[in-house]
Amino acid sequence: MKKQNRLDTLVWINEQKEGQAREKVMLLSERHQGLENQRKALKEAYIRCEANGKKAVMWEVAQAAARRLVAQIESVEQELEKSAKILEEARTHHQKTYADLKAVLRLRDNRLLELKQAEDKKEQKVMDDLAVMMFARKAAS
């Protein structure tokens, strides 16, 4: 089992932050896509409404429906603009948290490498000392 290191906690915290940021981006992307689909459906409804509004009897009803659809389309487009801005901010935040996580992982890995090298150096010194003692023992006998 490997030794725990103070950086492991920092890595865990940064992994949690990065995961939350990634989930937020995914949720906002899904919401943005839903708004895109809603806008597309409203535009298709508007086109159908304009095509069906040719009869004189239903002209006023078709015009009122078309005005409502145009207002809804404008509303959805405003929401899309806001959603796009929020999504871009979330992506930027995720990129920053991801970069922070990678930096802490590199720092931890470098620290673990330093610790392993120090341990190997100690072990090599012990082996050298044992070899010197054995040589001295053979020379004495």
PATORKE-313511 format. One line per 5 residues: their letters; for each residue x, y, z of N, C-alpha, C, O, CB. Coordinates in pm, 1 decimal, m for minus. Atoms other than C-alpha are relative to their C-alpha. Last residue first. Glycine has a CB too. Layout:
N
A	X/Y/Z/X/Y/Z/X/Y/Z/X/Y/Z/X/Y/Z | ...
% end
This chain:
141
SAAKR	m15.9/142.5/m28.4/3966.3/m1347.9/855.2/103.6/m66.2/m79.5/125.9/m186.3/m64.2/m124.0/m69.7/m20.6 | m47.1/22.5/m137.1/3997.3/m968.7/872.1/21.3/m150.3/24.5/102.7/m186.1/109.6/m101.7/58.1/103.0 | m139.3/m44.3/m5.4/3971.8/m922.1/493.7/58.2/m29.1/137.9/177.8/m56.5/148.9/11.0/151.1/m32.8 | m79.3/98.2/76.2/3656.0/m1128.7/482.9/148.5/34.9/8.0/234.1/m53.1/16.2/m46.2/m5.0/m148.6 | 3.6/125.0/m74.4/3499.3/m918.0/763.0/86.8/m106.4/m70.0/160.0/m180.5/m4.5/m146.1/m49.6/14.6
AFMMV	m88.6/m16.7/m115.5/3606.4/m591.3/593.0/7.4/m128.8/79.7/115.1/m163.6/128.0/m48.1/115.3/89.8 | m137.3/m2.0/52.2/3449.7/m707.8/266.3/101.0/11.9/114.1/204.2/m55.1/115.1/18.5/116.8/m99.5 | m32.6/136.4/39.0/3130.3/m800.0/448.3/142.0/m8.7/m54.2/213.6/m105.1/m26.9/m99.4/m50.7/m104.0 | m16.1/79.4/m122.8/3121.3/m461.5/624.7/39.0/m144.0/m34.4/125.1/m202.1/31.7/m130.9/1.6/83.8 | m126.6/m40.9/m62.8/3183.7/m275.8/295.7/25.5/m83.5/124.6/138.2/m127.4/147.5/m2.0/151.0/35.9
ALDDM	m107.8/53.3/83.8/2905.5/m473.5/123.7/135.7/35.9/59.6/226.2/m47.5/60.0/m11.2/53.9/m144.4 | m8.0/144.9/m21.9/2666.4/m402.9/410.2/114.4/m61.3/m80.1/186.1/m147.8/m30.0/m132.9/m67.5/m38.0 | m56.0/20.0/m134.1/2745.2/m29.6/392.6/14.1/m148.6/31.9/115.0/m190.7/88.4/m88.2/68.4/105.9 | m142.8/m31.1/7.7/2687.1/m30.6/16.8/67.7/m23.1/134.7/176.9/m79.6/141.3/21.1/145.2/m45.8 | m62.8/110.6/72.5/2351.9/m208.2/63.2/151.6/22.3/m11.8/229.7/m71.6/3.2/m63.3/m15.1/m140.5
VKQEK	m0.8/114.9/m90.8/2249.2/44.7/328.4/69.8/m118.2/m67.3/150.4/m186.4/m4.2/m144.9/m38.6/42.0 | m102.1/m29.3/m101.6/2351.2/332.6/98.2/11.0/m117.0/98.1/121.6/m155.9/135.8/m34.0/131.6/76.2 | m130.5/21.7/63.1/2150.9/177.4/m189.2/113.3/24.4/99.0/213.3/m47.4/97.6/16.5/91.4/m122.1 | m17.4/144.6/14.0/1844.4/154.4/33.8/136.1/m32.5/m61.5/202.9/m126.9/m19.3/m112.9/m59.7/m86.0 | m24.5/54.5/m134.2/1880.0/518.2/135.0/28.1/m149.6/m7.6/120.2/m200.4/56.4/m120.8/26.8/92.8
KDEAQ	m134.1/m44.9/m38.3/1914.8/621.4/m230.9/37.3/m52.9/138.5/150.2/m96.5/160.8/8.0/154.1/m2.0 | m96.1/83.0/72.7/1612.9/413.8/m326.9/143.2/35.4/38.6/228.8/m52.2/50.4/m19.2/15.9/m151.3 | 6.6/133.6/m60.6/1409.2/585.7/m53.7/99.5/m94.4/m67.6/167.9/m171.2/0.0/m143.6/m57.5/m10.1 | m64.8/m10.9/m131.0/1523.5/929.6/m172.6/2.1/m136.0/69.1/101.8/m172.9/131.2/m72.6/104.0/88.6 | m143.9/m12.3/23.1/1437.3/835.8/m531.5/75.7/9.3/132.3/182.5/m50.1/147.0/29.9/123.1/m87.1
KLELL	m50.0/131.1/42.1/1096.3/713.0/m424.0/149.7/4.6/m23.4/221.4/m88.2/14.1/m71.5/m47.0/m127.0 | 1.2/88.0/m117.3/1028.9/1033.9/m230.6/55.3/m138.2/m34.7/131.0/m196.7/42.8/m142.9/m12.9/55.9 | m107.6/m43.3/m90.1/1137.0/1247.3/m527.3/9.3/m91.6/122.6/118.4/m130.3/164.3/m22.9/146.0/44.7 | m124.9/41.0/62.6/914.9/1044.6/m760.6/119.3/38.8/87.4/213.3/m39.1/103.8/13.2/63.0/m139.5 | m12.3/144.6/m19.0/622.8/1084.8/m522.5/129.4/m53.3/m60.6/193.5/m141.8/m3.9/m119.9/m72.0/m61.6
RNDRL	m30.2/21.5/m142.2/681.9/1462.4/m514.2/16.5/m149.7/28.4/108.3/m189.0/100.4/m112.1/60.1/89.7 | m140.5/m39.3/m20.9/697.9/1477.0/m894.6/41.8/m24.5/144.1/152.7/m71.4/169.6/21.1/148.6/m36.4 | m83.4/102.3/63.1/374.6/1278.7/m918.0/147.9/31.6/16.0/228.8/m57.9/40.2/m34.6/m12.9/m148.0 | 2.2/121.2/m82.6/207.0/1508.9/m667.3/91.3/m108.1/m57.6/166.8/m172.0/15.8/m143.5/m53.6/12.1 | m70.8/m30.4/m124.2/317.1/1822.3/m854.1/7.1/m123.5/89.7/112.5/m156.1/144.3/m68.8/115.8/74.3
RLVAK	m143.1/m2.6/32.8/209.7/1674.8/m1187.2/83.1/24.7/125.3/186.8/m38.4/145.7/29.8/108.4/m105.7 | m41.3/138.5/27.7/m129.1/1585.8/m1038.3/148.9/m7.7/m34.9/219.5/m97.4/11.2/m84.0/m58.9/m115.2 | m14.3/66.1/m130.0/m159.4/1935.0/m890.6/41.1/m145.7/m18.3/120.1/m198.1/60.3/m131.5/8.6/80.2 | m118.1/m56.2/m67.6/m90.2/2092.5/m1230.5/23.7/m69.5/133.7/137.4/m102.9/167.4/m17.0/152.1/21.8 | m119.0/54.6/64.7/m336.1/1859.0/m1405.9/127.1/51.0/68.5/223.1/m24.3/85.1/1.3/36.9/m149.5
LDAYT	m11.4/141.1/m35.7/m606.1/1947.6/m1154.7/126.1/m61.2/m60.3/199.4/m132.5/8.2/m124.0/m77.3/m46.7 | m43.1/4.8/m140.0/m546.0/2320.0/m1198.5/20.6/m145.0/45.1/118.9/m176.4/112.2/m103.7/70.1/91.0 | m142.2/m37.4/m0.5/m565.9/2280.4/m1577.9/55.8/m3.9/142.3/168.1/m49.6/164.2/19.5/141.2/m61.3 | m72.3/112.8/57.8/m895.5/2093.1/m1541.1/150.6/27.8/0.1/230.8/m59.5/33.2/m49.7/m28.3/m143.6 | m8.0/102.9/m104.1/m1028.0/2361.1/m1304.7/75.9/m123.0/m51.3/147.9/m187.5/24.9/m142.0/m40.3/47.0
KQHHT	m88.3/m46.0/m107.2/m937.7/2630.9/m1558.4/14.1/m107.2/108.3/125.0/m135.5/153.7/m53.6/131.0/61.4 | m137.0/5.3/51.0/m1089.7/2441.9/m1852.5/99.3/41.2/107.7/206.7/m17.8/119.4/15.1/90.2/m123.3 | m41.5/140.2/4.5/m1404.5/2382.8/m1648.2/143.5/m12.2/m49.7/222.1/m89.7/4.8/m94.4/m81.4/m90.0 | m24.6/42.4/m138.3/m1433.2/2753.6/m1566.5/49.3/m145.0/3.0/142.0/m178.0/77.0/m128.6/15.0/85.5 | m124.1/m65.8/m40.8/m1396.9/2841.3/m1935.3/38.2/m42.6/141.7/154.4/m72.0/169.6/m14.6/153.6/m8.0
RAEEL	m109.6/69.5/69.5/m1661.7/2585.2/m2023.7/135.2/59.1/38.3/232.1/m13.9/59.0/m19.1/7.8/m152.5 | m17.3/130.2/m64.8/m1895.3/2724.3/m1757.8/113.8/m77.7/m65.6/191.3/m144.2/3.1/m130.8/m81.4/m6.2 | m63.0/m24.0/m129.7/m1844.2/3079.2/m1887.5/27.7/m131.9/71.7/133.7/m149.4/131.9/m88.9/90.2/87.2 | m139.5/m35.9/28.1/m1919.0/2960.1/m2242.4/76.6/26.6/129.6/192.0/m13.9/143.3/6.3/124.0/m91.7 | m70.4/121.8/39.7/m2233.9/2783.7/m2122.3/147.7/29.1/m26.7/234.7/m49.1/11.8/m65.4/m61.7/m124.8
IKASK	m19.8/78.3/m123.0/m2351.7/3096.4/m1940.5/79.3/m126.6/m30.6/167.8/m165.1/45.9/m136.3/m36.4/64.7 | m96.7/m72.2/m83.9/m2299.3/3305.8/m2254.8/32.1/m79.9/126.2/148.5/m94.7/163.5/m54.7/139.6/38.0 | m130.4/10.9/65.7/m2472.7/3048.9/m2476.7/108.0/69.2/83.2/218.7/17.0/96.9/m5.5/61.1/m141.8 | m49.9/135.9/m21.6/m2762.8/3020.9/m2233.2/138.9/m17.2/m60.6/225.7/m81.0/m0.8/m96.9/m103.1/m59.9 | m41.5/7.5/m140.2/m2813.1/3397.1/m2234.1/63.0/m135.8/29.2/166.3/m144.6/95.6/m120.1/24.7/94.0
ELEQE	m116.5/m87.6/m14.1/m2817.2/3400.5/m2614.7/53.7/m4.4/142.4/174.4/m15.3/163.7/m35.9/144.5/m38.5 | m114.6/66.8/63.3/m3048.4/3099.1/m2622.3/126.3/84.0/13.1/233.7/30.5/41.0/m29.1/m28.0/m148.3 | m45.8/101.8/m94.9/m3285.3/3265.0/m2374.5/122.0/m74.2/m54.9/213.7/m107.8/20.0/m113.5/m99.9/30.8 | m63.2/m74.0/m109.5/m3305.3/3565.8/m2606.6/53.9/m97.4/105.1/165.0/m80.5/155.4/m100.7/98.8/64.6 | m129.5/m45.3/49.8/m3371.4/3330.5/m2899.8/74.5/81.6/105.6/196.7/71.8/115.9/m18.2/82.8/m127.3
VSEIQ	m91.5/114.5/m2.5/m3644.4/3157.6/m2700.2/138.0/41.5/m49.6/239.0/m4.9/3.4/m55.2/m115.9/m85.9 | m27.6/31.2/m139.7/m3817.7/3490.2/m2635.3/101.5/m114.7/11.2/195.5/m107.8/90.4/m130.6/m36.5/73.3 | m89.2/m105.0/m50.6/m3788.3/3592.8/m2999.4/38.8/m27.0/144.6/154.2/m7.6/183.0/m66.7/137.9/m11.7 | m130.6/21.9/63.2/m3937.4/3259.9/m3109.0/99.8/103.1/51.1/213.4/68.1/83.1/m11.2/7.4/m154.7 | m62.5/113.8/m67.2/m4220.4/3297.7/m2858.7/139.2/m28.0/m56.6/232.0/m59.9/17.7/m88.1/m124.6/m13.4
AVLRR	m38.0/m44.0/m134.8/m4300.9/3646.2/m2987.6/69.2/m113.0/76.4/167.2/m89.8/147.3/m124.2/48.5/77.9 | m115.5/m89.2/16.6/m4293.5/3519.4/m3347.1/48.0/48.1/136.1/168.4/53.8/161.0/m35.8/121.0/m90.5 | m116.5/82.1/30.3/m4520.6/3229.7/m3250.1/126.0/86.0/m16.6/234.0/47.9/28.4/m25.1/m82.4/m126.9 | m38.4/69.5/m124.3/m4767.5/3465.7/m3086.6/125.9/m84.3/m21.6/216.3/m85.3/61.9/m116.0/m89.8/50.2 | m59.3/m101.5/m89.0/m4768.5/3689.3/m3396.1/46.2/m64.2/131.6/153.9/m33.2/182.6/m102.4/113.8/28.9
AAAQA	m133.9/m30.7/51.9/m4823.2/3383.6/m3619.0/69.8/103.5/89.0/189.3/91.7/116.1/m8.9/52.0/m146.0 | m86.1/113.2/m34.6/m5113.9/3267.6/m3403.8/143.4/27.1/m45.9/239.2/m4.6/24.6/m53.5/m130.9/m63.7 | m20.1/m6.4/m145.2/m5272.9/3611.8/m3429.4/93.2/m112.9/45.2/181.7/m91.6/128.0/m136.2/m8.9/74.8 | m88.4/m113.8/m27.2/m5222.3/3613.1/m3807.8/29.9/11.6/149.3/143.9/38.0/187.6/m63.2/130.5/m51.4 | m134.8/38.5/42.2/m5367.3/3262.9/m3839.9/98.6/113.4/28.4/211.3/88.6/71.3/1.8/m36.6/m150.6
VEWMV	m48.2/98.5/m97.2/m5674.9/3361.3/m3638.0/144.3/m39.1/m32.6/227.8/m50.0/57.1/m91.6/m125.7/1.0 | m26.8/m70.8/m126.4/m5720.2/3672.8/m3850.4/54.2/m94.4/106.8/146.7/m59.4/180.1/m127.7/68.0/51.2 | m113.7/m89.5/13.6/m5684.7/3477.7/m4177.2/35.7/69.2/131.2/152.8/72.2/169.2/m28.7/103.2/m105.8 | m93.1/24.8/m109.7/m5911.8/3190.4/m4079.3/118.1/97.6/0.1/212.5/80.4/77.4/51.4/m142.4/m7.9 | 73.8/16.1/m125.0/m6208.5/3295.2/m4290.0/95.0/m8.7/118.3/69.0/49.0/223.9/m88.6/m124.5/m5.7
AKKGN	48.0/m130.8/m47.7/m5996.3/3430.0/m4576.3/m67.7/m10.6/135.5/m55.3/80.7/217.2/m96.9/60.9/m100.6 | 145.6/m7.3/8.6/m5806.9/3104.5/m4627.3/m47.6/129.1/65.2/1.8/167.3/171.2/m66.3/m123.3/67.2 | 42.5/m53.5/128.8/m5434.4/3156.4/m4684.2/m151.7/15.5/m11.2/m199.2/96.6/m90.8/49.6/m89.1/m110.5 | 75.7/m124.4/m19.4/m5331.6/3113.7/m4319.7/m51.7/62.1/m126.9/m85.0/180.6/m126.2/84.1/99.0/69.6 | 142.3/28.6/m19.5/m5231.5/2749.0/m4355.5/m84.4/126.3/7.4/m207.2/117.3/4.7/m19.5/m81.0/125.9
AECRI	48.6/75.8/114.8/m4888.5/2821.2/m4509.1/m150.5/m24.2/10.8/m220.6/m25.3/m90.4/74.7/m133.8/m11.5 | 3.7/m90.5/116.0/m4814.5/3094.1/m4256.4/m57.1/m71.6/m122.4/m129.6/m11.2/m201.5/141.7/54.1/m31.4 | 106.8/m97.3/m25.4/m4909.0/2862.9/m3970.1/m13.3/95.7/m118.4/m124.4/127.3/m161.0/27.8/79.2/130.4 | 127.5/69.4/24.2/m4694.4/2582.0/m4110.2/m116.9/97.0/16.2/m213.4/92.4/m60.2/m16.3/m120.4/97.0 | 7.5/24.9/144.5/m4397.4/2818.7/m4132.2/m130.6/m69.0/m34.9/m195.5/m34.0/m133.5/119.3/m85.3/m47.4
YAEKL	26.3/m128.7/64.1/m4461.9/2941.8/m3778.5/m14.5/m17.7/m151.0/m103.1/41.2/m212.8/112.9/100.4/31.7 | 142.2/m29.9/m24.2/m4484.8/2584.9/m3650.0/m38.5/131.1/m67.5/m148.3/142.7/m122.0/m29.7/7.4/152.0 | 76.4/89.8/87.5/m4149.1/2507.2/m3814.9/m149.8/24.6/16.4/m224.5/22.7/m81.4/33.6/m147.9/30.7 | m14.4/m51.3/136.7/m4000.8/2815.3/m3650.4/m77.2/m87.3/m99.0/m139.6/m37.0/m192.4/149.0/6.5/m40.0 | 82.8/m120.6/13.1/m4143.3/2707.6/m3314.2/8.8/57.9/m141.2/m91.5/103.3/m196.2/43.2/106.0/103.0
AKRQN	141.0/41.9/4.5/m3998.4/2356.4/m3352.3/m91.8/120.6/m17.5/m189.0/113.8/m92.9/m37.8/m77.0/128.3 | 22.9/64.9/129.6/m3653.4/2495.9/m3438.8/m147.2/m40.3/m14.6/m207.6/m19.7/m119.9/91.5/m124.2/m15.5 | 2.7/m105.4/101.6/m3663.0/2731.0/m3141.7/m30.0/m58.4/m137.5/m108.5/m2.5/m214.2/133.9/76.0/m2.6 | 124.3/m75.1/m18.4/m3757.4/2444.7/m2908.7/m11.7/109.5/m105.5/m118.8/128.9/m163.0/m6.3/61.2/141.9 | 108.7/83.5/52.7/m3477.6/2226.4/m3047.6/m133.6/72.4/9.5/m215.6/64.6/m82.0/m7.1/m133.7/75.8
ELGQH	m16.9/3.6/146.5/m3225.1/2505.2/m2989.7/m113.4/m80.6/m64.2/m171.3/m39.1/m164.6/138.2/m61.6/m38.1 | 47.7/m129.7/49.6/m3362.2/2555.2/m2637.3/12.2/7.6/m152.4/m75.5/62.0/m219.5/79.1/115.4/65.5 | 146.0/0.0/m12.2/m3319.0/2184.2/m2568.3/m60.1/129.7/m51.1/m163.3/128.9/m118.2/m41.2/m22.2/145.1 | 49.4/79.0/112.9/m2962.5/2200.9/m2702.8/m153.4/m6.6/2.9/m218.0/m2.5/m101.8/60.6/m143.1/3.1 | m17.9/m80.9/120.9/m2887.5/2484.3/m2459.8/m54.5/m74.1/m122.3/m120.9/m14.9/m207.3/149.6/35.0/m20.5
RESLL	102.1/m105.4/m5.0/m3032.1/2284.0/m2171.9/6.5/84.9/m126.0/m96.4/118.3/m184.6/18.2/88.7/125.5 | 129.5/64.1/25.5/m2822.8/1979.9/m2269.0/m112.0/103.7/m1.4/m201.3/97.7/m85.9/m28.9/m108.0/106.5 | 1.2/36.5/142.7/m2511.0/2195.7/m2294.6/m134.0/m64.6/m37.5/m191.1/m36.3/m142.8/117.5/m97.0/m32.7 | 26.6/m122.3/75.9/m2589.4/2351.4/m1955.7/m3.1/m27.4/m149.7/m80.5/34.8/m222.4/105.4/106.1/31.3 | 139.1/m39.0/m21.5/m2615.6/2006.7/m1799.4/m36.3/124.6/m79.9/m143.6/131.4/m139.9/m25.5/24.0/148.1
MVKER	87.3/97.0/67.8/m2289.0/1890.5/m1957.5/m147.1/38.5/14.8/m222.8/33.4/m82.1/23.1/m141.4/56.2 | m10.1/m22.7/144.2/m2104.8/2207.2/m1858.2/m93.4/m94.4/m74.4/m161.1/m54.1/m169.0/145.5/m18.9/m48.5 | 71.6/m124.5/28.2/m2230.8/2174.1/m1500.8/1.9/30.1/m149.2/m99.7/70.8/m205.5/61.7/117.1/78.7 | 143.0/29.4/m5.4/m2120.1/1810.9/m1490.8/m83.3/123.8/m32.3/m185.0/115.2/m101.1/m37.8/m54.1/137.8 | 33.4/79.6/118.6/m1771.1/1908.6/m1606.2/m149.5/m31.3/m4.5/m212.2/m22.0/m110.1/81.3/m130.7/m1.6
AQGEK	m1.9/m92.1/113.6/m1748.7/2184.2/m1342.2/m38.2/m73.9/m129.4/m111.2/m20.0/m212.6/140.1/65.4/m14.2 | 117.8/m86.3/m10.2/m1856.1/1940.4/m1072.1/m7.8/95.8/m118.3/m115.4/118.3/m173.7/2.3/78.9/131.6 | 118.6/81.3/29.1/m1600.2/1685.3/m1187.2/m127.3/82.1/5.1/m214.7/67.2/m80.2/m10.0/m115.8/97.8 | 1.4/22.0/143.7/m1324.6/1947.8/m1197.4/m122.5/m81.5/m40.4/m184.7/m53.7/m143.0/128.5/m70.8/m44.8 | 33.1/m126.9/66.4/m1406.8/2062.4/m845.3/m10.4/m19.1/m150.7/m102.7/32.4/m213.7/105.8/107.5/32.4
QENIW	141.1/m28.7/m28.2/m1411.1/1702.8/m715.9/m44.0/128.3/m71.2/m150.6/131.8/m132.6/m23.3/12.7/152.6 | 78.3/93.1/81.4/m1080.3/1623.6/m887.3/m149.6/24.3/19.3/m226.7/19.2/m76.5/35.3/m145.6/35.5 | 1.6/m50.7/137.6/m933.3/1939.8/m736.5/m75.3/m92.9/m94.4/m138.9/m46.7/m189.2/142.2/19.6/m50.4 | 82.2/m122.1/2.9/m1036.1/1829.9/m386.8/m9.8/53.4/m142.6/m118.2/88.7/m189.0/59.1/108.6/94.0 | 139.3/41.9/m14.6/m895.5/1477.7/m443.0/m93.6/121.6/m9.1/m196.0/116.2/m77.2/m20.4/m74.1/134.7
VLTDL	40.5/62.1/126.0/m567.3/1618.1/m574.0/m147.2/m38.1/6.6/m222.1/m12.7/m87.8/87.0/m124.4/m30.9 | 14.6/m109.6/95.7/m538.0/1845.8/m271.0/m43.8/m53.1/m136.6/m126.8/8.4/m203.6/132.2/78.0/m13.0 | 122.2/m70.9/m37.5/m600.5/1550.4/m42.5/m26.8/113.6/m97.4/m140.6/134.8/m139.4/10.2/53.9/143.7 | 112.8/84.9/39.1/m339.0/1344.0/m225.7/m132.9/68.1/32.3/m228.0/59.0/m45.3/8.1/m136.6/70.8 | 50.4/m43.7/129.5/m93.0/1634.9/m193.2/m118.0/m84.2/m47.0/m195.4/m39.5/m131.7/110.7/m4.9/m102.9
RNQKK	87.6/m116.3/m18.9/m52.6/1567.0/176.9/m59.9/47.4/m131.7/m169.0/104.5/m133.4/77.0/114.3/65.5 | m80.0/m118.7/20.3/83.3/1220.8/94.0/m96.2/118.9/14.0/m213.5/107.6/m21.3/73.8/m1.7/m141.0 | 82.5/m117.0/27.2/m46.1/884.7/184.9/88.4/123.3/1.9/190.5/127.9/70.6/m115.6/13.0/103.0 | 12.6/m97.1/m107.7/204.7/604.6/159.6/m91.4/113.8/m42.8/m91.9/155.3/m158.8/137.9/54.1/40.9 | m85.3/m117.5/9.5/140.6/335.7/m94.7/m25.2/95.5/115.4/m133.7/99.1/173.4/m22.2/71.0/m132.6
M	84.3/m118.0/0.0/0.0/0.0/0.0/88.5/123.8/0.0/184.8/132.7/76.2/m95.7/0.1/121.7
% end
